[in-house]
Each structure stands twice: as structure tokens, then as C-alpha cells.
Amino acid sequence: MGVNVGRGFAQYKSRGEAKVIAFILLEIFVVIIEAVLYTIFLRKYSDVPVPKWKPITYALVANAASFAVGLCLANIIPGIF
């Protein structure tokens, strides 16, 4: 949701380049927040030890998949975004 809010603000205030930069920066921010939260909660509630790389990899892969699906949807239904 934060990414969409930031992207909407960039669309309202700036040109295309600013939209792309804002989107990339916000995506990086979301990945970092998710990785930290996954690391904290998986270590706290998991029955087995969780290596550091797993939550980070999960956050990266999940966001990459979400980005790819969103990109496909944007090409199919451009007015939705």
C-alpha cells in the first residue's frame, strides 16, 4: 500500500523519471521492512532454527513475483494502475 501511495504522489507531482525513481526506492524500502519482519517473526515463532538468508531471500522473491504480476497486469489493463 505504501508503494502505491508514494507512486500516486510522484505521479501527481512529477514527470515520468520521478515516478520510476520513487517506485524503485519505495520497493527497496518495502523489501527491507519485510525482510526484517520475516527475520524477527520466523526466528521468534519457528520450531526449527531459521538461517538469516531465508527470510531475506523470501522477501526478495515474493516482491519480485509481485512486481512481475503487476507489470503483466499493467500491460493487460493499463487503466487499473
Buried (B, 14 or more C-beta within 10 A) or exposed (E): EEBEEBBEBBBEEEEEEEBEEBBEEBBEEBBEEBBEEBBEEBEEEEEEEBEEEEBBEBBEEBBEEEEEEEEEEEEEEEEEE
